[in-house]
Amino acid sequence: MRALSGIIDVHSHAILPIGQQPPATPPEWSVEGTLALMDSHGIQAVILSVPDAANYLVGQEARDVARRINETLAGIVSRHPKRFGAMATLPGRDIDAALGEMDYALDDLGMDGVGTSTSINDLFLGEDYFDPWFAEMDRRAVTLFIHPAMTLAPSPDIGLNPSVFEFMFNSTRMLANMVLSGAKERFSRIRMISTHAGGTLPFLRERVEILATHFPLGRGREPLSKEQIRAGFASFYYDMTASTTPSQLHGLLDLVPPSQLLIGFDIPYMPASTIAPTISDIANFARFTDEDLRVMARDNPFRLYPTLKARVGG
């Protein structure tokens, strides 16, 4: 049995009383409780995010919510610089405001990157609307953490919480839109993280590669070869949050090497009881070498978050 320690958890959420979105009764969260979980499971640092809290709002309210969240997260990092990193929350419906808040969060607050959702106001990332924002992130070579969110248009209701699988479908839609629109290649300096192992992409990737070259892409988009589509999907980073069964890990390794895999636990939305089994699943997966484990637990996140590495001294 192998063990993992000194883990950098790239997928952790702060529950703040600021612009919070559903569920109506969010899980309990505190800095102290998070630190206790980290200490009990060999987690050296976590990257906090509140990706879509300002994306459902407009105008001054959206700008105010993003500013308050970013200053709160930056305050947590300043009090615990070796234990926390934080991703900037932006008012995604207002590109000019998003650009201004990103400048403030990265340059003045020293945050570690940007967090956002797979779609904003029912536009999936990859649409031309986002180009000015993506161009600036590309110039900065930002690390962008992309978390699934629900679309405003209703999905068929079969009585399940959307997080059960609608989130996974929206991650898959975002990945396909980013690649098939050409945006992933145009903005290749942005280091994009798709959460939850890319949703259903590892299972559907070959189907997408075959049928997206068989049928016209539509919407005036230039056709791509199967090799271009595969390279686009392979250019993302993927965290393994809630995705560590052997079939899921085999699928991920058919998509990318360990140098593009990250560890996350999605606390507090995933139960704390899942942390230890997740670590065990990863540590004892036969296709991961000891070097792979170090790369995924520390080297990859330190490469994506150099400011955190400087604070931690990793």
Secondary structure, 3 states (H helix, E strand, C coil): CCCCCCEEEEEEECCCCCCCCCCCCCCCCCHHHHHHHHHHHCEEEEEEECCCCCCCCCHHHHHHHHHHHHHHHHHHHHHCCCCEEEEECCCCCCHHHHHHHHHHHHHHCCCCEEEEECEECCEECCCHHHHHHHHHHHHHCCEEEEECCCCCCCCCCCCCCCCCCHHHHHHHHHHHHHHHCCHHHHCCCCEEEECHHHCCHHHHHHHHHHHHHHCCCCCCCCCCCHHHHHHHHHCCEEECCCCCCHHHHHHHHHHCCHHHEECCCCECCCCHHHHHHHHHHHHCCCCCCHHHHHHHHHHHHHHHCHHHHHHHCC
